[in-house]
Amino acid sequence: QKLLHATLEADATLTALIGGGRIFDALPERSPFPYVVIGPAQWRALGADQDGTSEHLVDLSVFDRSETRSNVLAAAEAIRAALDETTLTLTTHHLVSLRVLRVDVSRNVKRRIYTAAIRLRAVIDFQSE
């Protein structure tokens, strides 16, 4: 999760869209819109070898108070471009693949907030160094 956070913070396109310092690990109590939240995450072992390869599903959300969905769509596209099929170097283990599985956009009409929910799938090999 730290690597995702650092990668997104370093992305110039995403920073131009949402501003710097607007990527969080939990919903912020007081942050101006727009912002990105990383989490929750799930993982499971792939195959019988519990120490081998695992699948990690991570949800990211983009929130924006706006009259249109264009801002959350642009931020979701920037996240996809930064992470989908990219090669990130883990300090331990080996990232086999990183894919954006889906992007869902919804609107809370009462609060005038658009949300883009992004699902990532990472496959990690724990036996590789």
ZIQUI-V858529 format. One record per residue. PSI is psi in radians with two decimals (none if undefined). Layout:
# ZIQUI-V858529
psi
PSI
PSI
This chain:
# ZIQUI-V858529
psi
-0.63
-0.68
-0.70
-0.81
-0.86
-0.70
-0.76
-0.69
-0.58
-0.14
2.03
-0.65
-0.83
-0.73
-0.68
-0.55
-0.71
-0.27
2.85
2.65
0.47
0.54
2.16
2.77
-0.14
2.84
2.17
2.57
-0.73
1.65
2.42
2.63
2.71
2.88
2.91
2.43
2.25
2.23
2.76
3.09
2.68
2.66
2.75
2.63
2.50
2.09
-3.07
-0.38
1.81
-0.31
0.10
-2.02
2.47
2.73
2.31
2.17
2.18
2.32
2.32
2.57
2.40
2.25
2.38
2.38
1.91
2.86
-0.29
2.82
-0.04
-0.65
-0.78
-0.57
-0.73
-0.73
-0.71
-0.68
-0.67
-0.69
-0.77
-0.81
-0.61
-0.52
-0.58
2.13
0.47
2.82
1.82
2.48
2.04
2.60
-0.54
2.73
-3.05
2.18
1.96
-0.79
2.70
2.09
2.54
2.06
-0.65
2.79
2.16
2.29
2.34
2.92
2.32
1.76
-0.75
-0.74
-0.08
0.76
2.22
2.51
2.32
2.03
2.15
2.25
2.14
2.60
2.09
2.37
2.17
2.33
1.98
-0.18
-0.30
2.57
none
